[in-house]
């Protein structure tokens, strides 16, 4: 399925915060990371799930280097004992990881250090110091013991003045390490947080400047270097600085500290998707995916300069032979509307496009609460009352609470906000995932779990708090609609505390209608894909990703959060005070961020069978309600259409005839298929017999070009439009012009007919609607025409088309504007300037949901009829002059004479078919889609054959 990401449900959304990965080594998983991949679900109590990890660091802390060392207990006494391990030097702490998992990991914050030096220097223990001692002495007031007794648990803290001695394996490094620790200690003891950050950043940048990517790490000696720069590898809650290098075949990242591996390598030809990301509110992130079916990326990089990020993006896109371009939100919308993407898949795509990433907990993918009923013994998905109102944010679901919030909002000075907390934040994500990511929770909360009564204990309890709580407005995460039940089950046997009632926090309590965690997830998935949600999901998308996210529409929808949560809400570069900048960034990241806005107009709803029974209060709904009858021939027609379009790429040229002296402009065929009528710029109407393969008639009405033709029901009369401002009626039976409608002040460019109404488009900037009362006897009496409506445009109208029910009309102008009209009221619904040149052709999809337009600019544009939104745009290198389509695939005639088959949902050209020697100017397809005729500037008509 090229060009379309397919997401498997389940563990993908939180796999980025799990240790276990089934594919080759990935960048985004530090060793020993918390989580419960499938292989660890049955880990027995007492087994430490890995040693050191970056999660042991504080937020915004860096791990610089490590040294093999011994921790010396009771130095110089008869009870002296050595514990073997690694000493980690970090920007805000010293961490000792013993080799033996029976010993706890030791973490000493540098700000709590009283003295740092070589053991024995200027101290009481000087007489114990040997000449070549590699000892480092730390005197401090506080120490943390982590994973004591090999169990993931809240950190133990010991306070009081104490001294630890660490003996390095390489004594010659002691002085350098002590100097580094003293420098970092000075940074940690600065009064202002901004000054601390600035000094640590300077130390980091100095280290990066003194090193470069080790070219010996290249996979091949013939690799050509394209770019090298400094960057950080991003994983949830932590970043790891190092060097990025890109060659003609590989992308490399080499961590400064060599952790978790000396180098991360990604082969460029494996890359399938790349996204620019906003990280810490700055355009510095880049996420690379080597799959189309995984929400977790292969590497997420944060750069120090936007230009470096953009350059690397350019190189990957340029040197990728199999690179798949980023899809737009609109192209995914079209696939979702037409049922080619599930609700779950579509929400994942929107999250991805809106900068939501599993590697960034402040921008984790957000999913809606769907179900309202967590108390019944049976879940009734046919009852609308079962579902949450998707048109309202969580904070507006409880009317009484909303009234209190609005009162506060009205009394609040600018900048106003309705909700003091967000619907997605790192704390909320880990609230849900604590059972599979306990070390992340400990990292976020300084080594502590939350209070037992505030933990994720019960689905119903959590939902009730979201409805009633004064500050709880959180939505859900993708895991609630996946396959992996790990986050609901305490399979790691974590001690998460005891509740006030005395019961221990264990598995999440499920609603009565769920018999097991697996049953709960299955029913949640069924609810997400239900008809009710399909009909209303666009309302929630408007709130989270769409036009109700900001501005007056957000106020009207009671959807206003703190200004700092919005993209562009604060310009960090404009803040001069480093203290204020750090505090602001920390607040933003911990509070949560609103997704990037993807839509600025109302989101179209999904096309579901249930829409057929909607109220027909508008022409739009009326047109939707038109469904085929139950007769068998209708079913056969639908089967024929499906078969034809499935084989449209196998179209073969069957016969061709040159019957005109100039370009063919229009084709229409009698119902039995025997007679083909064509118009041309040579001013003639021709009648060609398909059976005898001979020209039977040639009729001329004036010396001006004819622009289009159509047959009236009954096949007795042909109507043609002319550049001489007239519309001509020709009686086939009597072989003569039956009538002339002089209805315009300039050339008539296109005509349509339905239910005794004629629609004529003209270069005089109008489309006119005429009531055509037919003659009682063909050829004996003229038609009588009344002008019913005049649809005025600013410029020449080059093409028009009707929907199946003739309640809507679409027109295309010479300046590239597409207009959608409601014919029941003769009013303009939408005006979309979507082409840079003349609009060549337009047509509604069979279900009237979408309009397709082509132009001299080579673009194929798909427009949503309900909202007027341009939801897909594909380009070719030449004008597409005419087309037919079934809503998913397009057969277009190009300027070069080729027929192009377009896969709109896959966003690609599927086939190019040689045909005319000049531009294809018109195309005709019968109702069953089994017969196709084209006309061209080469004066030919071509009959095409479908190969099944």
N, C-alpha and C positions, 0 to 999 in steps of 0.2 A: 504494500500500500504506500507508494511513493508520495512524498510531500505531505504526509499526514501523520502526526504523532499518534500512536495508539498506546493508551495507558492501561496496564494491568492493575486491577484493584488490589487492595491489601497493603502489604508492608512497604510499598514503594514510598509512601509519603513520609514515613518516619525512618526509612532505611538509612537516611543520612545521619541519624543519630544512633545507629546501631553498629555493633562491632562486626557482625557477621555479614559478609558479602559473598555471593556465589560467583561473581565474574572475576576477571583478572584484577590485580591490585588497583585500587582507585585512589585518587588524590584525596577525596573528601572523607577519610576515616582515620583519624589518629589512633595509634595502637592503644589497646586497652580501653577503648571508648565504651561508655556505658550503653546498655541496650540489651535486647534479648532477641538476637537473630534466632531463627528456628532451631539452630544447633544448641542454643543455650537455654531453651525454655525449661529444661528439666535439671538445671544446675542445682546441685545439692547444697543445702545450707552449710556455711563454713568454708566454701571454696572462694577465694578472692578472684574476682572476675578481671584479672589483669592488674599490672602494677601502675607505674607512672603514666599519666596522660596529661595533656594540656589542660584538661578540665580541673586539675589540681591548682592551676594558677588563678589569680584573681582576674576579674573582667579587665580587659585592656592591658594585661600583663604579657610580657614576652619571655620566652625561654631562650637563653643565649648559648650556653655551653654546658658540657658535663665532663667530669673527671672521675676515673676509678679511684676509690678511696676506702679507708676503713673508718668507721665510727668508733673511737676509743672510749670505752666506758671505764670509769674509775682509774684514770690515767696516773701511772706511777705507783699505784697501791698494789698490794698482794692480790686484789680482786680484779686487776685490769683485764678487760675483755675486749676483743675486736669483733665488730660486726661488718662484714664485707658488703660493699654496695657501690652506688654511683651518686656523686654529689652534683646536683643540678644548680647552675647559677641562673637565676631568673631576675627580671627587672625590679621586682618588689619583694622577692623572698629567696631563701635558700632551701632546697628540697633534697633530702637524702632518701634514696630508694634502696633498701636492703635487698641483697640477692635472695635471701630466704623469705618466702611468703609468710612465714610464721611471725615475722617482725612487722610492726606498723611502719608506714611511710612517715617521715618526719618533715614538717614544714615550719620554718622559722621566718616570720615576717621581718624584713630588714628594718622597718620603722620601730620594731620592738627591740632591736639590738642596742646594747649599751656600749659594747666595745668589740671591735673586729681587729684581729692581728695574727701574726705568727705565734704559735704556741711557745711560751717560754720567754717571749720578749717583754721586758719591763713588768714582769708579773711574778707572782708567788711561785709559779712552777718552773722558774728559769733553771733551777738546778737539775730538773728532770730532762731538760732539752738536750738531745744528742746533737753532735756537730752537723749531721746531715738530715735532721728531722724535716719531714714534709708536713708538719702539723699546722692546721689553721684553727685558731681559737675564736669561738663566738660566745660572747656573754650577752644574755638577753633576758627579757622579763616575761615572755610568752611563747609557747610552742604548741603546734597542733600535731596530734597523732591521727593518722588517716588509715582506714581499712584495718583497724586493729582486729586481731583474731581472724583476719582474712575475710571480713564481712563488709560489704558496702553499707555504711551506716553514718549517722551524723558524726562529725569530727569531735574527738576528745581534745579538750584544751587544758593545759597545765600552766599555771601562772606562778610568778615568783622568780627571783634572780637565780639564774643557773648558767653553767658553762658547758658547752659541748666542744669536743676536739675531734677534728677530722684530719686524717693523715693521708695525703695524696700518694698515689703510686709513683708519681714523678715529682720528686722534691723540688726540682728546678722550676716548677710552675707555681710554687706557693706564692712567691712575691707578686706575680702577675694577677693571680686570683685574688689575693688580698687587696691589691690596688683596685681591681674591678669592683670588689664588694664595697670598698670604702666609697668609691665614686657613686655607686648605686644607692648606698646608704645615705649619702648627702642628698641625693635626689628625693629619696623617700621621706626625708625629714624636713623638706621645704614646707613652709606654712601653707602656701597656696597650691591648690590642685593643678591649676594651669601651669605653674612653674615646674611642678613635678613632671607633668606630661611633657613639657617642652624639653627638659633636661634629658629625660629618658629617650625621647625621640631623637635628640642630638646624638646620644650614645649609640642608638640603633643605626642611624644613618652613617655614622662614622665607621661602624663595623661593616655595614654593607659596602661602603665606598672602598674599604681596604681589601675587599674580596671580589671575586667575579665568578661567573659560571665556569665550572671545570670542563673544558672541551673534551677531556678524555672520557667523559660520560656519553659522548655521542654514540649512537648505535652503529654508525658507519663512518669510516674515515673520509668518505667522499661527500659527506653532508655539507651543504652550503649554508653558512650562517646568514640569516636575514636581519635578526634583531635581538638585542639583549637589553634587559632593564631590570630594575628592582621592583618587587611586588610582594604581596602577602597572600598566602593560601588561606582561604576562609573556610572554616567549619563552624558548626553551631557554637556560639558563645566565645569562640577563640579564633585568633588569626596567627599565622606562622610566617615570619618574614624570610625572604630569600631572593633568588635570582631567577628570572624567567628568560628562556632562550627559545627562539624559533628558527628552525632550519627549513629547507625545502621539503622535508619529509616528516619532521617531528616537532612537537611542542614539549618543552622540558620545564620543570620547576625544581630547583635545587634549594632545599631549606638551609638557612644559615646554620642551624644547629644539627643538621643531618637527621632530623626526626620527622616522621616515623621511619623514613628510609632515606638513603643518600640522595636519590633523585626520583622524581615522578615523571614518567614519559608517556606521551599520548601520540599515536601515529595519526597524522593529519588525514589520511584517507579513511580512517575510521570515524571521523567526526561527522555527525549528522545535523546538529543544531548548535548555534552559538547565539547568545543573548547578551546585549549590553545591560548592565545592572546599575541601579542606584544603591550605593552602600554608604550608610551613615549620612544619608541625604545628599551625597555627592555623586557625580557621574563617573565613578571610579571602578565599578565592578564589571567582570566579564565571566560568564558561565558557559562551560563547554560540555556538550552531551555527545556521547558516542552511540547513543541508542535513540530510537523513536518510540520506545515503549517503556520508558523509565522516567519517573518524576525527579529522581536523584541524578545530579550531574556527575561527570567524571572529574571535573575540577572547577572550582570557583576561585577566581583571582581578584584581589583588590590592588589597584595600582596607586602610586603616589601622585601621578600626574594624569589628567584626563587624556592628554595627547598620546601617552604611552598606551593607554587602554585602546584608544581609537586606532592607533597604528597596528597593534597586535590583532585587533578585530579585522582590519583590512587585510593583513597578511594571511590570516587563516581563511578568510573568504576568498582571497585571490588564488592561493596555492592549493585549494581544495578541489580536487577533480570531481569528487562526489558530493560537494557541499550542497545541502538543501537550504534554500533561502528561507528566512523567517516568514511564517504565515502572519497575516494581519488578523486582528480580532474579527474584522468583517468577513474574512474568508472562512474562519471557523464558524462564525454565526450562520453562514449559508449552509454549511454542512450540518450543523445542529438543527436548523429549521427544517431541513429536508429529511431528518431522521438518520443521517449517516454518522452522527456522533450522539452518544447517550448524554443525558444531563450531567452525569458524573464526569465523563470525558471533557465535555464543554467547559465545565467549571474549572477543571484542572488546567485547560488551555488558557482560560481567561486569567487565572492566578499567575500562570507562567508569564504571560504577556504584561501583567501588571506589576512585575518585579517581585512577585512572591516566590521565595525559594526555601527549600528545606534546610539550606545551609545558613539561613539568616532568621533566627527566631523572632526578631522584631518585625519580620515580613514573611511569616510562615503562611502557607496557603490557608485561605479561610473558606469554610463551607457553612451553609445555613442550618439552623434548627429547622426541621421539616415537620416533625410530629408534635402534636399538642397533647395527645392523650397518653399519659404514662400510668394510668390507674386501672384501665379496663383489663379484663382477663383475655379478651379477644381484640385484635387490632383490625378495624374495619376501614380498609383503604377506599371503599366506595362512598364513605360518608365525609363530606367536606369538613365537618366538625372535628374530624380526627387530626386535621392539619393546622399548622401555625399560619397566620396571616402573613404572606410573603411580601405584601405591599408596605409593611411597616417594619422599621428597625426594631430590634429586641426591646429597646428602651421605651418604645411607644405602644407595646402590646398590652400593657396594663394601664387602663385609662386613668385611674386614681393617681398612680405614681407619675404618669405623664403630666397631669395637671399641676402637681407639686413642682416638677422640674421646670415646667413652662413659667410658673409664677417666679421662680428663682431666675430664670433666663431673662424675663422681662425687666427685672429689677437690677440685673447685672450691668456694670459698665462695659464698654467695648474693650477688648474683643469678646463678644458673647459666645457662649457655648452651652448646649443643653445637657451634655453628659460629661461628668468629671473623669470617667475612665473609658477605655476603648473597647471595641469588640474583639480585638486580637492583639496579644502582647506576648513576650517571652514567658511571663509568669503563667498566663492562661494556657499556652501550649504545653508547658511542663506540668501544669495542674492535671491535664488529661493524660500525659505520657509518663508520669512519675514511676509507674510500675515497670516500665521497660527502659527508662532513662533516669534512674535515680541519681547518678553522678552529675547529670546536668542540673537537676534541682539543687543538689548540694553546692555546685559551682555558683549558681545564680543567687543562692540564699546564704552565702558565706558559711557553708558547711553544715547547714541545718535543713531539716524537712519542715514543712509548714505544720501548724497546729493540727492535730488529728481530726478535730471537728471541722476544719476548713479544707480538708483533703477531698479528692474526688471519690466520694463514698457511694453515691447512689445517683442513677440517671434521673429519677423523678425528683430527688432533692435538688440536684443541680439545676434542672429546668425550673423548679419552683423558685429558686433563688434568683434566677435570671428574670423571672416575671415580677417578683416582689422586692428583691433586694434594692437598697437605696443606691448602690454603686456598682451593681453587677449587670453588665449588658453584653456579656460575651456570646459569640457565635461558636460554631463547632470547627473541627479540623477534618481533613479527608479520611482519617482512620475510621471515623464513624460510619463510612460507607464503603469500607474495604473488606478484605477477607481475613485479615490477621487479628485474632481476638486477644493477642498478648497484652495490649494496653488495658484490658478489662480484668486481667487475671494476675494475681500476685504469685506468679510461678517462681520468682526468685526468693520467695519467703522473706521479703524485706520486713524489718520491724519499722512500721510507719506510725507507730504510736497507738495510744488507747484513747477512745472517745469518752465523753463525760458519762455515758451510760455504762461504761466498763468494758464494752466490746472492742476487740482489736481491729484496726484497719486492715482489711484483707482484700478479697475480690470486690469488684464494683457490684453493688446491688442492682439487679435488672428489674424492669417493669414486669407486672404479672403476665403480660401477653408474650413474654420471651421465655422459652423453656431452657435456654442455654445461651452463652455468649455468641455461639455460632448462629443461633436462631435470631438473636437480637440484631446482629449485623445483616443477616439476610433480609429481615423484615424492614430494616432501615434502608437497605438498598432498594427493595421493592417500593417503598414509599417515595424515595427520591426519583424513581423512574415512572411513578404513577401518572395517570392522566391529569389529576388535579395539579400536581407539581409542574408537569410539562406545560400546562395552560397558564401557570402563574409565576414560573421561575424568572421570566423577564422582568417582573416587578422587583424582585430582590436584586437582580443584576443592575437595575437602574439605581438602586440605593448604594451598592457597594462599588461598582465599576462604572456607573453611568451618570446620566445628567442630574440625578437627584443627590449626587455626592457633594456638590458645592453650590454656592450661590443661593438665590431666592428659592429655587426648587428644593434645595436641601432644607431650608427653613420651613417651607410648606409641608415637607414630608417628615418634619421633626427628626432630622437626621444630621444635626450639627454637633461636631466634636471639637475638642480643643484645637485651636489654630496650628499648634506645633505638630499635630499629627498629619497634616496635609502636605503633599509635595509642593514646594515653593512657599510653605508657611513661614519659613525663616531662612535667611541667607547667612550661613555660618561664616562665609568669607567677610561679611560686613561687620562682624563682631570683633572688635579690636582687643578687648580684655580676654586674655587666655583663660583665666579662671571662669569667666562667664561662658565662654565658648565650650569648655569641657563640661561644665554643669549642664548647659543647654543640650549638648549632644547626648550625654548620659540620660537625661530626662526623656528625650525623644525616643531613644533606643529602648528604654525600659517601659515606657508608657505604651508603645506600639505605634504603628504607622498605618495610615489609610492607603489602600492600593492606588497605584497610578490610575488616573481617570482614562478609560478606554473609549467611552462613548459620550457624546455631548447632546445627543437627541434621544428621544424615547426608544428603548430597545424593542425590536419586533418580537411578537410572541411566536411560539413554536407552532408548526403546522401539525395538528393532530386530527384524527378522524372526528373527534367530538365537536370540532368547530363547525361541522356541517349542520349541526342543529342549533347554532347560535341564533339569537334574535336578528331579524332582517330589518333592523331600523335604519341601516345605512346601505348605500349601494355597495360599499365594500363588503359588508357582511352578506348582503344579498348575493353578491357574486361568488362568495365563498360557499354559499349554501347549494349552489348548483352542482349536483352530483349525477353521474350517469344513471340511467334507468336500470331496472333489473333484467331487461330483456337479454336473451342469450347473445344476440348479435352485438350488443354493446360490450359484453364480456369478451367476445371474440375480437372486437376492435382493439380493446385494451391489450389483449394478448399479442395481437399483431404489432401494435405500437412498441411494446416492450421488446419483442423479438427483433424488430427493425433497428431500434436504437442500440440494442446490445451488439448488433453486427454492423453498425454504421461505418466502422473503420474499414470494412471489407467492400466498400462501394467500388463498383467497376464501371468504366465507360462502356456503354452498350451500343448506342448509335448517335451520330451527329449529322446535322443538316444546316446548310447555310441558306437561309430563306429571306434574309433582309440585306439591305444595302448599307445600313449603319447599325449602331449598337442596339441590341434588344433591350427593351425597358420594362416589359411586363409579360407574364405568362398566366393563363388560366385554362382549365381543362374541363370538358363536359363530365357529367357525373359518371357516365359509363366508360370514360377514359379514351374514347375513340377520337374525339376532336380536340386539337390543341390550338388555342388562340394566343397570338403574340402581338405586342406593340413594339414600335421602334422609333428611334430618332429620325428615321427616313420618312416619317409621317404616315406610315401604313399600319393597318390592322390586318394580320394574316390568319387564315384558317388552314391548319395542317392536319391531314388525316394520318393518324398513327397506324391504322391498319394498312392502307394502301401506300403509306410513306410518300404521299404526294401533297403538294400545295394545292388546296381546293379553292381558296378565295384570297383576294388582296383588295382591301378597301382603303380609300383615302378620303379624309374628311376636310382637310385643309393642307396647306403647304408647310405647316408647323409640326414639330415633333410631338409624338404621343408619349405620355409618361407612365401610364399604367392601365391595366384592364381587369375586369372581373365579369363573371357570369351571374345573372340573376337566377334565383331558384326556378326550376322548370327548364333551364337550359335553352330558353327561347330568345333571350336578349343579352347582348354583350355591351357593357358600358366601358368607355375609354375616356381618359383625361388627357388634355392637350395643353401644349405651351401657348395656344392661342386664347387662353383664359376660359375655354369652354369644356363642358362634359358632353360626350356624344353617346346616344343610345342606338344600337344597331340591331335590327331584327334579323335573326338567322333564317327564320322561315321565309320571310319575304325578300331577304337579301338587300335591304336598303336601310338607310339612316331613318330611324323612327322618330327621334326627338333630339333637341339640343338644349342644354341648360347653360345659359350665359350667366354664370353666378359669381365671377371674380374679376378683379381689376388687373390681374397678372397671371402668369402661367399656373395651371393646376398641376401640382406635383404628385398627388396620390389620392386615390379614392377607396372608400370601404362601403359595404352595404350590409345592413342587417334589419330584418323585420320591417320592410317597407320604409327604411330610412337610409338616406344617402349621406355620407360624410366626405367632404371634399377639403383637401389641404391646398394652400396656394402660396406663391411667393409674395402675395399681397399682404402677408402677415396674419392671415386668418385661417381658421378651420370653421367650415359652415356645416350645420346639420339641417338636412332637408327632409320633409315628409313627402315621400313619393307614392302617390296613389296610382297603381298600375292601370294600364289600359284594359278595358273589358275584353277586347279581342286583339291579340297581338297584331300589330301592323295596321290597325284600322283607326286607332284613336291615340292621341298623344297622352303622355303622363301629365299629371298635374302636380306641381311642386310648391310647397309652402316652406319658407325659411323658419325653422323652429328655434335655432340658436346660432350665435356667432361667437366663437372662442377666439378672442383677440390676443395676438402675440406682439412682441416688440420688433421682430425681424421675420424674414422669410421662413416659411415652414416647408421642410423638405420631405418629411415622411410622417405618417400616422398609422396607428394600429388600434384595434378594438380588443377588449377581453372577451371571453367566451359568452358572457351574458349580455354584452353590449351595454353595460352600466358604466364602464370606464373607458377612457380613450387616452392614449399616450401620443405625444407629438414630439418631433425632433426638429431643431432649427439650424440655420446655416452658421450660427455662432456657437454651436455646441451645447445648447441647453435642451434638456429633456423635461417635458411638462406632463404631469398626470392630472387628468380632468375627471370630475364626477359628472357624468352625463345626465343623471337624474335631476341635478340642480344647475347644470351648466356652469360649475364653479371650478376654479383651479385648486387642486389639493396640494400639489407639490411642484416646485420649480427647482430643478437640479442642474447647475452648470457643471457638467462632468466630462465634456470633450473640448479639446483645444481647436477643433475645426468643425466642419459640417457633420451633423448627425446623419449617417447614411440610411440606417434602418433601425426600427424598434419593434418589439413584440412582447406581449404578456406571456408568462408561463401558463401552462394548461390550467393550473389551479388559481390563476390570477393573483398569486402572492407576490410575484416578482416581475420586474420589467428588465429586459435585456436591451442594450443599445450598442450599436457599432458606429464608428466614425472614421473620417479621413485621417485621424491621428493614430489609427491602428489599435485603439483600445476597445475591449469588450467590457462593458460595465453592467453590473447587476444591481438593481435598486429595489429596496423593499417598498412595496406599495403602501402598506399601512403607515409607515413612518417617514417615507421619502429618503431613507438613509441609503447612501451608496455603500453596499456591503461587500462588493468584490470588484476588482478591476484587474484585468489581464491585458497585456500588450503584445502586439506582433510588430514586425518591422515594416509593415505596409498596411494601407487602408483595407478594412473589411467592408465590402460594399453591400452585402446582403446576407441573410442567414435564416435558418429555421432552428428551433430548439424544443426540447421536451422538459425543460426545467433543470436538468442536470448536465446534459451534453448539448453541444452546439455544432451545427454544420454551417460553415460560413464560406462565402465566395470572396476571394481576395483580389487585390489589384493586379497581381501577377497572372491570374487565371487558375490558380490552384484552389481546390476545395480543402479547407482545414477542419479537422474534427477536434473540438476542444472538450477537455474534461474539466468542468468548472469546479467540481469538488476537490479534485486533485491538483487544481491550478496548473494545468499543463496542456500543451498541444499533443494529442494522441496520434494524429496521422495527418500527413500531407498527401493529397491525391491530385495528380496531374490531370488537367482538363482543357480549359480554353487557352488560346494563345494571347488573349487580351483579358482585361478585367472581367470578372464575373459580376454581372450587373443585376441579375434577378434570379430567384430560385423558387420553385414550386414543389410542394410535397402533398400527397393525397392524405385523406383522413386516417387511413390505416398506416401511414408512414412507409408504405411499401413501394411507392413509385415517386421518383425524383426527376425533375427536369430543370436545367439551368440555361440561362441566356447570357451572352457576353458581348463585349465590345468587338469581338472578332466576327460578329454578325451571325453566329451559330446558335442553334439550340442543341443541347446534348441530353440524351436520354440515358439515365444511369440505372444500373442493375445491382440489387443487393444480393450478396453471396451468403447463404445460410450454412 
